[in-house]
Amino acid sequence: MKELMSPSESETACSDVILSTRHLRVAVLHQGLLRAIGPVSSLLAPGETSLEQAFLRIIGGDSSPSSL
């Protein structure tokens, strides 16, 4: 399956969405698979302040401040 965006491009696109509005529905795609879908507010876990943090948690990446 062909990748539509690189991981960094999709993270940037997702971050732009969260800055503009929290009621949009977004999808988290990783390695060609749909990992999560829903309103931004439902994808953020308690304490998360960015969609980048949610993205990394959902795909199993490291979201510690030292790695961001």
N, C-alpha and C positions, 0 to 999 in steps of 0.2 A: 504494500500500500504506500502510495506517495505521500510524503509529509507536505501539508499545506503551509505551515509556518515552522520556523525553528523554535525551540523552547524559549529563547530570549525574546523573540518577536511576539510570541503569544503572551508571555508574562507582561511585556510592555503594553500590549493591547488590552489585557485584562486590567492592568493598573490604571490605564486611562479611563476605563469604564467606571471603576469604583470611585475615581475622583469626581466624575461628572454626576453620577446618580447611583443610589443604592437600590432602587426598585427594578432595575433592568434584570432580566433573566440572562444568565451567562452559562456557558458550558465549559467544562475543564476537559481538555483532550490531552492525552499523554500516550506517546508511542502508538498513535493511530486508534486508541480506544477512548470511548467516552467514559470518564471517571466520575463526573458529577455534573448536575444541571439544576438550576434553580435561581431564585433571586439572590443577589449578592449577599443580602443580610442573612440568608439561610446557609450560605456557604462559609461564612465567617464563624469561627469557634470563639468562645469567650476569651477575651484578651487579645485577639487578633485585630490589627488595625489596618491591614492592607490585604488586597486580594492576592498579592505575591505570597504572603504568609500562608493563606488558605491553600493556594495552588501547591506550594511545597509540601504542606501537611497531607493534602489529598493524594499526591503522587508518591509520598513516602520520602521526600527529600529532606535535607537538613535546613530548618528554618531558624536556627539559633542566630542571634545578632552578629556573632563573629563571622558567620558564613554568608551574610547578606551583603 
